Structure formats: structure tokens, C-alpha cells
Amino acid sequence: MLPTRADAGRRRSRALVLGGSAMVGAVGRCIEEGLDAAGFVTLREAKISSGLARPDFFDWPARARALYESHLPDVTVCMFGGNDGQGLHMGQGAEPEWIRWHEPGWSEEYARRVTALAEAVATHGEHLYWIGMPVMGSDERTERMYRLNQIARHQVGLLPRGYFVDTWELFADTRGGFSTTLRIGGERVTVRARDGVHFTRSGGRLLADHVVPMVRAAFAM
């Protein structure tokens, strides 16, 4: 039997962790482990190379809605954007079928998709923590991630319990630029992969240590 909201007072808080490649890898695993350790019943679902740009490849709002209905999360932690700095597919036969990155209407359509995902997992005002993208290894990709972050920050902030988690400075070097290594606790630690995009296990722990305490504090756990 699936859980219901009436069971809320008799169960542990539930967390949903969603995202693309980062959530498949170290970031998602570390967040899941951190939430489990904090006492949440955690469900993580992630898909490599997915995001909000290509629902023809993977429809995240639809999948998130199904997961919400089956898991009934009190909080969702998600990370999208790494695969979204591209044209937006509008659907087979749509007019236009694509909105390219530099075309008018791109930001508005992406904002609509952020809201669709957010509302799918916060239907009744549940907590949502949307993890922003960090600085990247190339200037072009960094600029694209900055634009995506600005859109997500605004849209998530419209929710009653929506929180945008900024990771830009967390992963930037002392000059605000990209670095595969950071000094943590007096040691030089490799936190990003050589591709300038993905995270190492240490990077995943760094991000989880940034996010999980926020979630735990909101639930006084």
C-alpha cells in the first residue's frame, strides 16, 4: 500500500533526490548518504545526460510527479543545469520544434520548465532545495551555467519553501575561477574531474556537507 499524507505524523521524514549526471555520481551518492544519516527515508533517482532541455530524451517533470505521488517526500533536493545549456526541444511537430540557446524566448521557456519540475515535487508546499551549478572549466560553459542559475534562483524563490543553493563560491578558487583542487582543512583536495564539469568523491562530500545541514536544520533533525 502506498503511503498517504495522513501517515505523516507516524513516519520518518522522506526525502527525494533528483538530477542528471552529478546525481548519478558522487554528488548524488553523498547527498543520499548524508540524508540517510540525518534520519530521512531517502529515494534517489538520476539519469546520465538528462535535464530539462530534452523532454524527448527524458521527461523530468512527469517522472518527478510520479515519484512524488509514490514516495510523498517532505523535501526534495535536486540538481539540474549541467546538460541544459543547449536548445530546448518543444516536441515533435511543435512550432517551433526547437528554441535555440541564443533565440528569443529561451529564458522564458526554461523558466517554465523549472517551475513545472518544482511544482511537481512541492504540490502542497513541501521543501525544495535546488542546487545551483558551480563555475565550470571553460568560459563558455561557465557563462551558460550562470544564466541557468539566475533563472532557477528566481523561479524556485517564488515557492513558499523553495531554496536555491548557491555553489558558485563553494567550488571557485580564491580568484573566483575554476580549479580542480581546493584547500580544505589545510589540505589540497581534488574536487572536480579533469573534464571541468563533473565532481570527484571529495567534491561530492563537499557539496553534501553544504546542503544536508540546511535540510536537517529545516526539519530540526
PyRosetta script that sets phi, psi and omega in degrees:
from pyrosetta import init, pose_from_sequence

init()
pose = pose_from_sequence("MLPTRADAGRRRSRALVLGGSAMVGAVGRCIEEGLDAAGFVTLREAKISSGLARPDFFDWPARARALYESHLPDVTVCMFGGNDGQGLHMGQGAEPEWIRWHEPGWSEEYARRVTALAEAVATHGEHLYWIGMPVMGSDERTERMYRLNQIARHQVGLLPRGYFVDTWELFADTRGGFSTTLRIGGERVTVRARDGVHFTRSGGRLLADHVVPMVRAAFAM")
pose.set_psi(1, 134.8)
pose.set_omega(1, 179.8)
pose.set_phi(2, -73.8)
pose.set_psi(2, 149.3)
pose.set_omega(2, 178.1)
pose.set_phi(3, -68.8)
pose.set_psi(3, 157.4)
pose.set_omega(3, 176.6)
pose.set_phi(4, -126.5)
pose.set_psi(4, 164.9)
pose.set_omega(4, 178.7)
pose.set_phi(5, -62.4)
pose.set_psi(5, -27.3)
pose.set_omega(5, 179.3)
pose.set_phi(6, -64.3)
pose.set_psi(6, -20.2)
pose.set_omega(6, -179.9)
pose.set_phi(7, -83.1)
pose.set_psi(7, -4.3)
pose.set_omega(7, -168.9)
pose.set_phi(8, -56.1)
pose.set_psi(8, -39.2)
pose.set_omega(8, -177.5)
pose.set_phi(9, -74.4)
pose.set_psi(9, -10.2)
pose.set_omega(9, -176.2)
pose.set_phi(10, -112.5)
pose.set_psi(10, 12.0)
pose.set_omega(10, -175.8)
pose.set_phi(11, -134.5)
pose.set_psi(11, 163.0)
pose.set_omega(11, 174.3)
pose.set_phi(12, -70.9)
pose.set_psi(12, 152.4)
pose.set_omega(12, 177.9)
pose.set_phi(13, -63.2)
pose.set_psi(13, 143.6)
pose.set_omega(13, -176.5)
pose.set_phi(14, -111.2)
pose.set_psi(14, 141.1)
pose.set_omega(14, -179.9)
pose.set_phi(15, -125.4)
pose.set_psi(15, 142.5)
pose.set_omega(15, 176.4)
pose.set_phi(16, -117.9)
pose.set_psi(16, 130.9)
pose.set_omega(16, -179.7)
pose.set_phi(17, -118.9)
pose.set_psi(17, 120.9)
pose.set_omega(17, -173.5)
pose.set_phi(18, -130.7)
pose.set_psi(18, 151.5)
pose.set_omega(18, 173.2)
pose.set_phi(19, 162.1)
pose.set_psi(19, -174.1)
pose.set_omega(19, -179.3)
pose.set_phi(20, -92.1)
pose.set_psi(20, -136.0)
pose.set_omega(20, -171.7)
pose.set_phi(21, -59.3)
pose.set_psi(21, -39.4)
pose.set_omega(21, -178.9)
pose.set_phi(22, -62.7)
pose.set_psi(22, -36.3)
pose.set_omega(22, -179.5)
pose.set_phi(23, -78.9)
pose.set_psi(23, -20.0)
pose.set_omega(23, 171.3)
pose.set_phi(24, -69.1)
pose.set_psi(24, -39.0)
pose.set_omega(24, -174.3)
pose.set_phi(25, -92.5)
pose.set_psi(25, -142.2)
pose.set_omega(25, -169.6)
pose.set_phi(26, -60.6)
pose.set_psi(26, -40.3)
pose.set_omega(26, -177.6)
pose.set_phi(27, -60.8)
pose.set_psi(27, -51.4)
pose.set_omega(27, -178.5)
pose.set_phi(28, -62.5)
pose.set_psi(28, -43.0)
pose.set_omega(28, -179.5)
pose.set_phi(29, -62.7)
pose.set_psi(29, -42.8)
pose.set_omega(29, -178.0)
pose.set_phi(30, -69.0)
pose.set_psi(30, -38.1)
pose.set_omega(30, 177.1)
pose.set_phi(31, -65.7)
pose.set_psi(31, -44.7)
pose.set_omega(31, 178.3)
pose.set_phi(32, -59.2)
pose.set_psi(32, -46.1)
pose.set_omega(32, 179.1)
pose.set_phi(33, -61.7)
pose.set_psi(33, -41.2)
pose.set_omega(33, -179.4)
pose.set_phi(34, -66.2)
pose.set_psi(34, -40.8)
pose.set_omega(34, 178.8)
pose.set_phi(35, -69.2)
pose.set_psi(35, -39.8)
pose.set_omega(35, 176.2)
pose.set_phi(36, -59.3)
pose.set_psi(36, -45.0)
pose.set_omega(36, -179.3)
pose.set_phi(37, -65.0)
pose.set_psi(37, -27.8)
pose.set_omega(37, 179.5)
pose.set_phi(38, -80.8)
pose.set_psi(38, -6.0)
pose.set_omega(38, 175.9)
pose.set_phi(39, 107.1)
pose.set_psi(39, 2.5)
pose.set_omega(39, 178.2)
pose.set_phi(40, -80.7)
pose.set_psi(40, 152.8)
pose.set_omega(40, 166.3)
pose.set_phi(41, -91.2)
pose.set_psi(41, 108.9)
pose.set_omega(41, -168.1)
pose.set_phi(42, -109.2)
pose.set_psi(42, 134.7)
pose.set_omega(42, 173.2)
pose.set_phi(43, -120.4)
pose.set_psi(43, 124.0)
pose.set_omega(43, 179.3)
pose.set_phi(44, -114.2)
pose.set_psi(44, 131.8)
pose.set_omega(44, 173.1)
pose.set_phi(45, -135.0)
pose.set_psi(45, 128.9)
pose.set_omega(45, -178.0)
pose.set_phi(46, -147.2)
pose.set_psi(46, 155.4)
pose.set_omega(46, 179.9)
pose.set_phi(47, -141.3)
pose.set_psi(47, 127.4)
pose.set_omega(47, 179.9)
pose.set_phi(48, -59.2)
pose.set_psi(48, 140.5)
pose.set_omega(48, 174.7)
pose.set_phi(49, 66.1)
pose.set_psi(49, 15.2)
pose.set_omega(49, -178.9)
pose.set_phi(50, -101.9)
pose.set_psi(50, 166.6)
pose.set_omega(50, 178.0)
pose.set_phi(51, -177.5)
pose.set_psi(51, -151.0)
pose.set_omega(51, -179.0)
pose.set_phi(52, -101.1)
pose.set_psi(52, -8.4)
pose.set_omega(52, -175.4)
pose.set_phi(53, -76.4)
pose.set_psi(53, -30.2)
pose.set_omega(53, -170.8)
pose.set_phi(54, -125.5)
pose.set_psi(54, 73.7)
pose.set_omega(54, 177.1)
pose.set_phi(55, -64.3)
pose.set_psi(55, -17.1)
pose.set_omega(55, 175.1)
pose.set_phi(56, -69.2)
pose.set_psi(56, -24.3)
pose.set_omega(56, 176.4)
pose.set_phi(57, -88.2)
pose.set_psi(57, -47.3)
pose.set_omega(57, 177.9)
pose.set_phi(58, -156.1)
pose.set_psi(58, 121.5)
pose.set_omega(58, -176.6)
pose.set_phi(59, -91.1)
pose.set_psi(59, 92.7)
pose.set_omega(59, -174.8)
pose.set_phi(60, -67.6)
pose.set_psi(60, -42.9)
pose.set_omega(60, 177.8)
pose.set_phi(61, -57.9)
pose.set_psi(61, -40.6)
pose.set_omega(61, 179.1)
pose.set_phi(62, -66.1)
pose.set_psi(62, -43.4)
pose.set_omega(62, 179.9)
pose.set_phi(63, -67.3)
pose.set_psi(63, -40.1)
pose.set_omega(63, 179.5)
pose.set_phi(64, -63.1)
pose.set_psi(64, -38.3)
pose.set_omega(64, 178.9)
pose.set_phi(65, -63.7)
pose.set_psi(65, -41.5)
pose.set_omega(65, 178.8)
pose.set_phi(66, -65.6)
pose.set_psi(66, -40.9)
pose.set_omega(66, 178.9)
pose.set_phi(67, -67.1)
pose.set_psi(67, -38.0)
pose.set_omega(67, 177.4)
pose.set_phi(68, -60.5)
pose.set_psi(68, -44.9)
pose.set_omega(68, -177.2)
pose.set_phi(69, -67.7)
pose.set_psi(69, -30.6)
pose.set_omega(69, -178.3)
pose.set_phi(70, -88.9)
pose.set_psi(70, -32.7)
pose.set_omega(70, -174.9)
pose.set_phi(71, -99.9)
pose.set_psi(71, -23.8)
pose.set_omega(71, -177.7)
pose.set_phi(72, 50.1)
pose.set_psi(72, 60.6)
pose.set_omega(72, -177.4)
pose.set_phi(73, -70.4)
pose.set_psi(73, 146.3)
pose.set_omega(73, 171.4)
pose.set_phi(74, -86.5)
pose.set_psi(74, -22.1)
pose.set_omega(74, -179.9)
pose.set_phi(75, -148.8)
pose.set_psi(75, 141.8)
pose.set_omega(75, 173.7)
pose.set_phi(76, -121.7)
pose.set_psi(76, 134.6)
pose.set_omega(76, 174.3)
pose.set_phi(77, -115.2)
pose.set_psi(77, 123.1)
pose.set_omega(77, -177.7)
pose.set_phi(78, -135.9)
pose.set_psi(78, 160.1)
pose.set_omega(78, 177.7)
pose.set_phi(79, -144.9)
pose.set_psi(79, 110.1)
pose.set_omega(79, 178.1)
pose.set_phi(80, -130.4)
pose.set_psi(80, 155.0)
pose.set_omega(80, 176.8)
pose.set_phi(81, 136.7)
pose.set_psi(81, -34.0)
pose.set_omega(81, -175.9)
pose.set_phi(82, -59.8)
pose.set_psi(82, -27.9)
pose.set_omega(82, 179.3)
pose.set_phi(83, -108.6)
pose.set_psi(83, 12.1)
pose.set_omega(83, -171.5)
pose.set_phi(84, -105.9)
pose.set_psi(84, -0.8)
pose.set_omega(84, 179.3)
pose.set_phi(85, -81.1)
pose.set_psi(85, 60.8)
pose.set_omega(85, -175.1)
pose.set_phi(86, -153.0)
pose.set_psi(86, -174.6)
pose.set_omega(86, 176.2)
pose.set_phi(87, -65.1)
pose.set_psi(87, 149.2)
pose.set_omega(87, 179.4)
pose.set_phi(88, -99.0)
pose.set_psi(88, 122.6)
pose.set_omega(88, 178.3)
pose.set_phi(89, -81.3)
pose.set_psi(89, 125.9)
pose.set_omega(89, -174.4)
pose.set_phi(90, -96.9)
pose.set_psi(90, -8.1)
pose.set_omega(90, 179.5)
pose.set_phi(91, 120.7)
pose.set_psi(91, 147.5)
pose.set_omega(91, 179.4)
pose.set_phi(92, -59.9)
pose.set_psi(92, 123.7)
pose.set_omega(92, 178.2)
pose.set_phi(93, 84.1)
pose.set_psi(93, -2.6)
pose.set_omega(93, 178.9)
pose.set_phi(94, -70.3)
pose.set_psi(94, 158.7)
pose.set_omega(94, 178.2)
pose.set_phi(95, -126.9)
pose.set_psi(95, 103.9)
pose.set_omega(95, 2.3)
pose.set_phi(96, -81.6)
pose.set_psi(96, 159.9)
pose.set_omega(96, 177.5)
pose.set_phi(97, -77.6)
pose.set_psi(97, -25.7)
pose.set_omega(97, 178.7)
pose.set_phi(98, -134.1)
pose.set_psi(98, 145.8)
pose.set_omega(98, 164.8)
pose.set_phi(99, -114.5)
pose.set_psi(99, 111.1)
pose.set_omega(99, -176.1)
pose.set_phi(100, -73.9)
pose.set_psi(100, 159.9)
pose.set_omega(100, -174.0)
pose.set_phi(101, -51.4)
pose.set_psi(101, -42.8)
pose.set_omega(101, -174.2)
pose.set_phi(102, -95.7)
pose.set_psi(102, 7.4)
pose.set_omega(102, -177.4)
pose.set_phi(103, -88.9)
pose.set_psi(103, 153.4)
pose.set_omega(103, 175.9)
pose.set_phi(104, -59.1)
pose.set_psi(104, 142.5)
pose.set_omega(104, 177.4)
pose.set_phi(105, 94.1)
pose.set_psi(105, -9.3)
pose.set_omega(105, -178.4)
pose.set_phi(106, -61.8)
pose.set_psi(106, -50.7)
pose.set_omega(106, -176.9)
pose.set_phi(107, -62.1)
pose.set_psi(107, -40.1)
pose.set_omega(107, -179.2)
pose.set_phi(108, -65.6)
pose.set_psi(108, -41.0)
pose.set_omega(108, 179.3)
pose.set_phi(109, -69.3)
pose.set_psi(109, -39.6)
pose.set_omega(109, 178.5)
pose.set_phi(110, -65.8)
pose.set_psi(110, -38.3)
pose.set_omega(110, 177.1)
pose.set_phi(111, -60.6)
pose.set_psi(111, -40.0)
pose.set_omega(111, 178.4)
pose.set_phi(112, -62.0)
pose.set_psi(112, -38.1)
pose.set_omega(112, -178.7)
pose.set_phi(113, -71.8)
pose.set_psi(113, -37.5)
pose.set_omega(113, 175.0)
pose.set_phi(114, -60.1)
pose.set_psi(114, -46.0)
pose.set_omega(114, 179.8)
pose.set_phi(115, -63.2)
pose.set_psi(115, -39.9)
pose.set_omega(115, 179.4)
pose.set_phi(116, -61.7)
pose.set_psi(116, -42.9)
pose.set_omega(116, 178.3)
pose.set_phi(117, -66.5)
pose.set_psi(117, -44.9)
pose.set_omega(117, -177.8)
pose.set_phi(118, -62.4)
pose.set_psi(118, -44.0)
pose.set_omega(118, -178.5)
pose.set_phi(119, -70.2)
pose.set_psi(119, -25.1)
pose.set_omega(119, 178.9)
pose.set_phi(120, -66.7)
pose.set_psi(120, -28.3)
pose.set_omega(120, -176.7)
pose.set_phi(121, -112.1)
pose.set_psi(121, -0.6)
pose.set_omega(121, 178.9)
pose.set_phi(122, -130.5)
pose.set_psi(122, 43.7)
pose.set_omega(122, -175.3)
pose.set_phi(123, -58.6)
pose.set_psi(123, -36.2)
pose.set_omega(123, -177.4)
pose.set_phi(124, -114.0)
pose.set_psi(124, 29.8)
pose.set_omega(124, 177.2)
pose.set_phi(125, 80.5)
pose.set_psi(125, 21.8)
pose.set_omega(125, 177.6)
pose.set_phi(126, -65.3)
pose.set_psi(126, 164.5)
pose.set_omega(126, 179.3)
pose.set_phi(127, -73.0)
pose.set_psi(127, 139.6)
pose.set_omega(127, 174.5)
pose.set_phi(128, -133.7)
pose.set_psi(128, 124.7)
pose.set_omega(128, 175.5)
pose.set_phi(129, -113.2)
pose.set_psi(129, 110.2)
pose.set_omega(129, -178.4)
pose.set_phi(130, -100.3)
pose.set_psi(130, 110.8)
pose.set_omega(130, -177.4)
pose.set_phi(131, -80.4)
pose.set_psi(131, 123.8)
pose.set_omega(131, 178.7)
pose.set_phi(132, -76.3)
pose.set_psi(132, 160.7)
pose.set_omega(132, 179.1)
pose.set_phi(133, -80.2)
pose.set_psi(133, 146.4)
pose.set_omega(133, 178.6)
pose.set_phi(134, -88.1)
pose.set_psi(134, 176.0)
pose.set_omega(134, 173.6)
pose.set_phi(135, -59.0)
pose.set_psi(135, 145.3)
pose.set_omega(135, -175.3)
pose.set_phi(136, -112.2)
pose.set_psi(136, 173.3)
pose.set_omega(136, -175.0)
pose.set_phi(137, -77.5)
pose.set_psi(137, -15.4)
pose.set_omega(137, 177.2)
pose.set_phi(138, -120.5)
pose.set_psi(138, 148.4)
pose.set_omega(138, -178.7)
pose.set_phi(139, -62.3)
pose.set_psi(139, -41.5)
pose.set_omega(139, -178.3)
pose.set_phi(140, -63.7)
pose.set_psi(140, -45.8)
pose.set_omega(140, -179.8)
pose.set_phi(141, -66.7)
pose.set_psi(141, -36.8)
pose.set_omega(141, 177.2)
pose.set_phi(142, -61.0)
pose.set_psi(142, -43.7)
pose.set_omega(142, 178.6)
pose.set_phi(143, -62.1)
pose.set_psi(143, -38.9)
pose.set_omega(143, -179.8)
pose.set_phi(144, -68.6)
pose.set_psi(144, -41.4)
pose.set_omega(144, 178.9)
pose.set_phi(145, -64.8)
pose.set_psi(145, -35.6)
pose.set_omega(145, 178.4)
pose.set_phi(146, -61.7)
pose.set_psi(146, -44.0)
pose.set_omega(146, 178.9)
pose.set_phi(147, -63.1)
pose.set_psi(147, -44.7)
pose.set_omega(147, 178.6)
pose.set_phi(148, -61.3)
pose.set_psi(148, -41.6)
pose.set_omega(148, 179.2)
pose.set_phi(149, -60.6)
pose.set_psi(149, -42.1)
pose.set_omega(149, -178.7)
pose.set_phi(150, -62.3)
pose.set_psi(150, -40.8)
pose.set_omega(150, 179.0)
pose.set_phi(151, -66.0)
pose.set_psi(151, -48.8)
pose.set_omega(151, -178.4)
pose.set_phi(152, -63.2)
pose.set_psi(152, -41.7)
pose.set_omega(152, -179.6)
pose.set_phi(153, -56.9)
pose.set_psi(153, -45.1)
pose.set_omega(153, -177.9)
pose.set_phi(154, -67.8)
pose.set_psi(154, -47.9)
pose.set_omega(154, -175.7)
pose.set_phi(155, -67.0)
pose.set_psi(155, -43.8)
pose.set_omega(155, -179.7)
pose.set_phi(156, -66.9)
pose.set_psi(156, -33.5)
pose.set_omega(156, 179.4)
pose.set_phi(157, -66.2)
pose.set_psi(157, -13.7)
pose.set_omega(157, 177.9)
pose.set_phi(158, -78.9)
pose.set_psi(158, -15.5)
pose.set_omega(158, -179.8)
pose.set_phi(159, -79.9)
pose.set_psi(159, 150.4)
pose.set_omega(159, -179.1)
pose.set_phi(160, -62.1)
pose.set_psi(160, -33.3)
pose.set_omega(160, 177.9)
pose.set_phi(161, -129.8)
pose.set_psi(161, 43.9)
pose.set_omega(161, 178.0)
pose.set_phi(162, -100.8)
pose.set_psi(162, 130.7)
pose.set_omega(162, -176.6)
pose.set_phi(163, -130.9)
pose.set_psi(163, 125.5)
pose.set_omega(163, 174.3)
pose.set_phi(164, -91.6)
pose.set_psi(164, 123.2)
pose.set_omega(164, -177.8)
pose.set_phi(165, -98.7)
pose.set_psi(165, 107.5)
pose.set_omega(165, -177.9)
pose.set_phi(166, -77.4)
pose.set_psi(166, 128.4)
pose.set_omega(166, 179.4)
pose.set_phi(167, -118.0)
pose.set_psi(167, 5.6)
pose.set_omega(167, -173.3)
pose.set_phi(168, -59.9)
pose.set_psi(168, -56.0)
pose.set_omega(168, -178.7)
pose.set_phi(169, -71.2)
pose.set_psi(169, -27.9)
pose.set_omega(169, -179.3)
pose.set_phi(170, -58.7)
pose.set_psi(170, -37.9)
pose.set_omega(170, -176.3)
pose.set_phi(171, -107.1)
pose.set_psi(171, 3.6)
pose.set_omega(171, 179.2)
pose.set_phi(172, -86.9)
pose.set_psi(172, 154.2)
pose.set_omega(172, 175.6)
pose.set_phi(173, -79.1)
pose.set_psi(173, -174.1)
pose.set_omega(173, -175.4)
pose.set_phi(174, -65.3)
pose.set_psi(174, -17.6)
pose.set_omega(174, 178.0)
pose.set_phi(175, -101.2)
pose.set_psi(175, 6.1)
pose.set_omega(175, 178.4)
pose.set_phi(176, 84.8)
pose.set_psi(176, 9.2)
pose.set_omega(176, -178.3)
pose.set_phi(177, -103.0)
pose.set_psi(177, -178.4)
pose.set_omega(177, -179.1)
pose.set_phi(178, -79.4)
pose.set_psi(178, 144.0)
pose.set_omega(178, 173.6)
pose.set_phi(179, -151.8)
pose.set_psi(179, 139.7)
pose.set_omega(179, 176.7)
pose.set_phi(180, -74.4)
pose.set_psi(180, -19.1)
pose.set_omega(180, -178.9)
pose.set_phi(181, -124.4)
pose.set_psi(181, 151.8)
pose.set_omega(181, 175.7)
pose.set_phi(182, -136.7)
pose.set_psi(182, 154.2)
pose.set_omega(182, 175.5)
pose.set_phi(183, -88.7)
pose.set_psi(183, 115.2)
pose.set_omega(183, -178.7)
pose.set_phi(184, -126.2)
pose.set_psi(184, 121.9)
pose.set_omega(184, 179.7)
pose.set_phi(185, 59.5)
pose.set_psi(185, 33.8)
pose.set_omega(185, 178.0)
pose.set_phi(186, 84.8)
pose.set_psi(186, -1.8)
pose.set_omega(186, -179.7)
pose.set_phi(187, -117.3)
pose.set_psi(187, 147.4)
pose.set_omega(187, 175.0)
pose.set_phi(188, -83.8)
pose.set_psi(188, 116.7)
pose.set_omega(188, -173.0)
pose.set_phi(189, -120.6)
pose.set_psi(189, 137.4)
pose.set_omega(189, 176.3)
pose.set_phi(190, -82.2)
pose.set_psi(190, 117.1)
pose.set_omega(190, -175.3)
pose.set_phi(191, -114.2)
pose.set_psi(191, -15.8)
pose.set_omega(191, -178.9)
pose.set_phi(192, -127.0)
pose.set_psi(192, 149.6)
pose.set_omega(192, 179.0)
pose.set_phi(193, -73.9)
pose.set_psi(193, 163.4)
pose.set_omega(193, -177.8)
pose.set_phi(194, -66.3)
pose.set_psi(194, -18.6)
pose.set_omega(194, 179.6)
pose.set_phi(195, -73.1)
pose.set_psi(195, -5.9)
pose.set_omega(195, 178.1)
pose.set_phi(196, 77.4)
pose.set_psi(196, 10.7)
pose.set_omega(196, -176.0)
pose.set_phi(197, -127.0)
pose.set_psi(197, -55.0)
pose.set_omega(197, -170.5)
pose.set_phi(198, -84.3)
pose.set_psi(198, 178.7)
pose.set_omega(198, -172.6)
pose.set_phi(199, -119.6)
pose.set_psi(199, 149.9)
pose.set_omega(199, 171.1)
pose.set_phi(200, -86.3)
pose.set_psi(200, 175.7)
pose.set_omega(200, 176.0)
pose.set_phi(201, -59.7)
pose.set_psi(201, -39.9)
pose.set_omega(201, 178.4)
pose.set_phi(202, -65.2)
pose.set_psi(202, -37.7)
pose.set_omega(202, 176.2)
pose.set_phi(203, -65.2)
pose.set_psi(203, -38.9)
pose.set_omega(203, 176.5)
pose.set_phi(204, -62.2)
pose.set_psi(204, -42.1)
pose.set_omega(204, 178.6)
pose.set_phi(205, -65.7)
pose.set_psi(205, -39.4)
pose.set_omega(205, 179.1)
pose.set_phi(206, -60.1)
pose.set_psi(206, -45.1)
pose.set_omega(206, -179.2)
pose.set_phi(207, -68.9)
pose.set_psi(207, -42.5)
pose.set_omega(207, 178.9)
pose.set_phi(208, -62.1)
pose.set_psi(208, -39.7)
pose.set_omega(208, 178.6)
pose.set_phi(209, -66.6)
pose.set_psi(209, -18.7)
pose.set_omega(209, 177.3)
pose.set_phi(210, -85.7)
pose.set_psi(210, -37.7)
pose.set_omega(210, -172.2)
pose.set_phi(211, -91.0)
pose.set_psi(211, -47.4)
pose.set_omega(211, -172.6)
pose.set_phi(212, -58.1)
pose.set_psi(212, -42.0)
pose.set_omega(212, 178.0)
pose.set_phi(213, -60.5)
pose.set_psi(213, -31.8)
pose.set_omega(213, 176.6)
pose.set_phi(214, -63.3)
pose.set_psi(214, -45.0)
pose.set_omega(214, -179.4)
pose.set_phi(215, -66.8)
pose.set_psi(215, -46.0)
pose.set_omega(215, -179.2)
pose.set_phi(216, -59.9)
pose.set_psi(216, -41.1)
pose.set_omega(216, -179.0)
pose.set_phi(217, -65.2)
pose.set_psi(217, -35.8)
pose.set_omega(217, -179.5)
pose.set_phi(218, -65.9)
pose.set_psi(218, -25.9)
pose.set_omega(218, -179.2)
pose.set_phi(219, -108.4)
pose.set_psi(219, 7.4)
pose.set_omega(219, 177.9)
pose.set_phi(220, 51.4)
pose.set_psi(220, 49.1)
pose.set_omega(220, -177.6)
pose.set_phi(221, -107.4)
pose.dump_pdb("model.pdb")
